[in-house]
Amino acid sequence: MDLYPPTGLARRRHLLSIGDLERADVERILETAEGFESVMHRDVKKVPTLRGRTVMNVFFESSTRTSSSFELAAKRLSADTVNLKASGSSVDKGESLKDTVLTLSAYDPDVIVIRHPQAGAPALVTRHTDAHVVNAGDGKHQHPTQSLLDLYTIRKALGQVEGLQVAIVGDVLHSRVARSNIQALRLLGAEVLLVGPPALIPRDAAAAMGVTVSYDIGDIAEADVVYVLRMQRERMLEGANYVPSLTEYSALWGVTPERVQPSQLVMHPGPINRGVEIAAEVADSASSRIVDQVRAGLVTRMAVLYDLLTEPTTRGGQAALRAVEPAGQEVA
């Protein structure tokens, strides 16, 4: 099937959810990202692939890694970029998401990358723009490009995803990263174990997604990858008591040096709360791939933008070779 089912006014392709993708789509994006990896080691870290295109990054929630990597990804591909944050924009004056999108679409962007606190907001955006839409995180729902960069990180470190066991530890209930990663890991043939407090593990949903659940941190010992989540306090219901305290959470479910093996990879989508869900010694250890994840975010998001804005007949193969020619050089 073609990547990202069409839902926009002009029946454009979008990336709203990992559930939109087939395994072949994911493999193609990861291979394209690998092709862009060589660009990162050049003196001139730019290619002309998307010259003349416009990418708008619209963030209604705080972000460091996602917003900066999408901006840099577009610039490395020679696209023009516009970055809008809700704070300081007309959103502060009460403007609706629909009217914001209609305003931005008047500038004829090619891609709108959006992060929003409400689940389903990116899907709404597709109804009011001709641009391709990329979901950069919507509430507790999905964060597909995070999952793609995580797959890229795992595959680069271990050579494959198929057959691996990945333990996702922490606040699964409120985590869009967990939802996307479960889908992505299962799609590529990994086994997934969810570990954390009972109140933060949606058991029925886990069973429906084909993953197992444990409330014992000791069960991460057999995993190839330990993927740590922070407590999503900004998404928790006010007054809800999911765990007695952060101190107790850390004592029972924190990823500490005593609980991980040197052979295991440790990952975290960030931001990290050191001393809560993960010990500083683990975050900074040789097993940690947290910085590698940040690096992978750039090339993976370059690959997503490239894939959205090129025709299916030109993706991969020779197109991937053309994609990494230095900017300013004549390309076929």
C-alpha angles and dihedrals in degrees: 000000000000115000119264108009113250115257105145131099092265092037090251123170118257139183106225103140142006084238088071091065136081123210092258090056092053093046091051093051092048091049091050090049089052089053090054091051091084090059089065091064097053129098089235104047097192138094129194096230099118100026109154094021124116126221119190118199109201114185122183091172133052116272139165109169100033098043096044094046094049090049093047092043091056092046093048087055090051095247122144112249135207118188120199126181122190092233108083094014131101088273085080087060094054101267113161124237090246093055092045090053093046089052094049092044090059086073089059100236120189095214133020114198109195137187116186136167092230120081110237096025094122090053089053090051091057089063093059105041142054090215126103108257125217120193108225091180130318117201112288091332117085145339103181100172091053089056092049092052090047091053089048091051094049094046093048092050100040103022095239146026098210112105097008123130114227121191113204108200129196139010101015093155095069099030122108087183091060092051094049093043094051090055094044096046093047090048090057094045104261125140116235129208121188116209128183147083115331092241091057099047115078097213098187092050091046092054091049090053093051099247132125129239133217133174092198117092089204089073091074088075093091096047123110091208128031109201112193125204127197124230105270095217093163089063098044120106112258111260094012114138106212094157130011092242142332088253091058091043090055092047094051104032108013116124103239132170090261092057101051132063124226089241093058124092115229119206136177129178093216163248091107123213099204114213093020113067094359134025117237090236090059095044090053097039129112088253092060118103095178095115089043088057090056091051091047090053091067099052093038093053090046087055093049093051091046092049094049095049100044128074117254091245092058100046122107126359112045091004091060089052091050090048093066098049110121118263113263093029118115109251131191 
